Amino acid sequence: MTQTLRTLIVDDEPLAIERLQILAGQQDNVSLVGTASDGASALRMVEALAPDLLLCDIAMPDLNGLEVASALDKLDNPPAVVFVTAFDRYAVAAFDVAAVDYLLKPVSPDRLARALARVREWRATDHGRARKSRWISEFWVQNRGEMLRIDANQVDLIEAERDYMRLHVGTRSWLIHQTIKSLEARMDPDQFMRIHRSKMVRRDGIVGLKHHGDGAWSVDLGEGGLHRIGRTYLHDVKTIMQP
């Protein structure tokens, strides 16, 4: 039988809580155990009710959703957290607190159903107790009004565009609100390397290095094209040729 998810809704807007109550009530095998209008109340209710899932807003006064999730992460058996927010700019930070999914308001019934399926999978694999890596393993990107999960291993190229980063996956690309400096610190150096002040590439996507004869070099990403290597990064990039 499908597991019934005992669910707590957390949002500081009464209308948002009401809408989520209606949407969750339309889903099979979801039991609403309560609602909370702020982060501190949410933590007290988690302690008292031990829910399986939090549908949690992020932008709340005092204790925000990210801080709530961070506090829950210290529990022996934390509930799954699915963020429900009007903003996409918290998507990278959501990784830090191991959010299971990231929904943009207004949430559609189909999108909520997919999030609940992910929660059940997460709980079935005991992923909640798995040791978290310090490196980013996934991104949440906005796509046609919803947030789409992108595995970091699928990303071929990351390019800076002002205060945003563009993630290239094959012939498609997405923007995330992040600087290259902060993102570089979170990417596994065994998988990704900086080749320019505005670019990072996946190491195993490099098919060769091209010398242009004027002292300049480029990384060849095959179908992903040639990308000039900044002089500051040339020595580090050339180390990939060493056995």
N, C-alpha and C positions, 0 to 999 in steps of 0.2 A: 504494500500500500504506500501511496505518496505521503511523505512526512508532513504533518501539520506544523506550520511555522507559527509559533507564538510571537506576536509582533507588537512592538512598541513604536508609536509615531511621535517624533520630536520635531516641533516647529513653533516659532514664536508668532505665527500668523494664524488666527482661528480659522479663516477661510481655507488656508492651505491644509490644515489638519482635517477639516471637514471633507475636503475633496479626496485626500488620501484615504480617509476612513471609507468613503463610498467606493473608491477604486479597489482597495484591499478587500472590502466586503464582497466584491464581485468575483474575486479569485477563489479557486478551489483550494481547500486545505490551508486556509489562513485564519488564525484565531487572533483577534485584536485583544490584547491584555491591558491596554491603556494608552494614554497620550500625555505628553509633557510639553510645556511651553518654553522651557529654558534648559540649558545644559545641566545645571546643578540638580534640578528636579529629575532629569533623565537618569543621571547616575544613581540617585536614591531609588528610583523605580526599578532600575536594572538590578540593584542589590536585593530589593524586596521581591521582585517578580521573576527574575532569571529568564528573560525572553530569549528566543532563538535569533531574533532579528530586530534591528533598529532601522526604521526608515527615517533618516535624520537630515534636517536642513543644516547648512553650513554657516551662513551669515546670520548669527544670533548675537544679541548683546551679552556682555560678560563672558560666559564660557561658550565658545563657538563649537560648531560640529566637529571640527578637526581636533579640538582639545578634548571633547567628549570621547571621540574614538581613540585618541592617544591614551586616555585614562583607562578605557575598557581593555586596551591591548595588554595591560599589566595583569589582568585577571587570569586565573588558571583555565577557565573555560569561557572565553568572551563570546558574546553574541556576534553574529555577522552584522556588518554595517553597510548599508546602501545609502549613499548620499542622494538627497533630492533637493536640488538647488536651481536657482535662476541663472547662475553664473558658471562659465566654463573655466575661469581663470584658476580655480583651485584643483584642477585635474592632476597636476604633477604632485602637489602636496597630498592628495588623497592616497597616492601610492605609499607614502611614508607611514600611514596609519592602516595600511592593508585593507582598504575598502574593497568590498566584493564587487560593487557596481556603482555607477555614477549616472544619475538620471537628471535630465534637465526639465524644469517646469515649463509648460504644463505636461504632465506625464500621461501618456496614452495607456490604455489597458494592455495592449500587446507588449509595449515596452516594459511595463511592470511585470507581466507574466515571464518575460525573458530574464528579468533580474531575479525573480523568485526561483527560476530554474537554476540559475547560477549559484544562488545561495544554497539550494539543496545539494548541488554538486560539491560545493565548498565544504559543507558539513559532512557529506558522505566520505570525502577523502581526508577528513580531519585536517584540512589545510590550515585551520585556525591555530593549530598548535605547532605548525611547521616553523622552523627557525627562519626569520626573515633575513634576506641578504641586504647589505648596505647599498647594493647597486640596483638601479631601475631595471625591472624586467618587463614592464608594460607601460603603455601610454594610454590616456583617455583623450580622444580628440573629438571635436564637434563635427558632426556629419548629418546634414539635412535635419536639423532640429533635435538631434539626440547625440549622446556620447557613444563613440565606438571604441572598442578595445583594440589596441595595436600591440602585438608582441614585439619587444625591442629587437629580437633576433631577425625580424622581418625588415627592419629599417636599413636601407642601403646608405643613405646620405642624410646629414643634418646640416642645414644652412641657416645662418643668422639673417633675420630681416628686422632690423631695429630692435625692439623689445620682444620680438617673437622669434621662434625657431620653426623652420619648415622641415617636416619629416618626410622623406621620400621613400616610398615603398613601391618598387616597380615603376609603373607609369603614373601612379597617383601620389598626391602629396597632401599634407595637412599642416595647419599652423597650431602651435601651442604657445601660451604666454609664458615665456621663460627666456633668460639670457644664456648665452653660450658658456659663460664662465661658471654659472651655477649648475648648468646641465652637465658640463664636462666633469665636474666633481662627483656626479652621481652615476656616470656611465662606467661600466666595467672596462678598465684599460686593457684587459685581455681580449675584449671583443671590439672596442671602438678606439680610434685614435684621432687626435686633432691633426689636421694637415695644413690649416690656414687659420688666421684669426677669426674667420667667419664660417669655417667648415669642419665637420667631423665625418669620418666614414667608418663603416664596419670593416674590420680587418680582413675577414674571409671573403669579402666582396671585391678585394683588390686583385686584379688579374695581372697587373704589371705596373712598372714605373717607366715613364717616357722622358728622355733627356731632350731638351729643345735646342741645345747647342750654344745657348747664350748664358749658360749657368743656371737656367731655370729647369725645373722638373715638374711633371704632372703625375698624378695617380690615375691609372686606367681602371675604370669600374666596368669595363665591358660595355654592355648596352646602356649603362648609366653614364657613359662618356668620360672625357678627360677633365680633371680638376687640378688646377695649378696648386703646387705646394708652396706655402709661404717659406721664405728663407729661414725664419726662426724655427720652423718645424722640420726642415729638410733632414737634419742629422737623425732625429728620432724616427722619421719615416723610413729612412734607408736601413735602419736596423732590422726591418722585416726580411731583408735579403740575407741576413746572417743565419747560419745553421744553428 
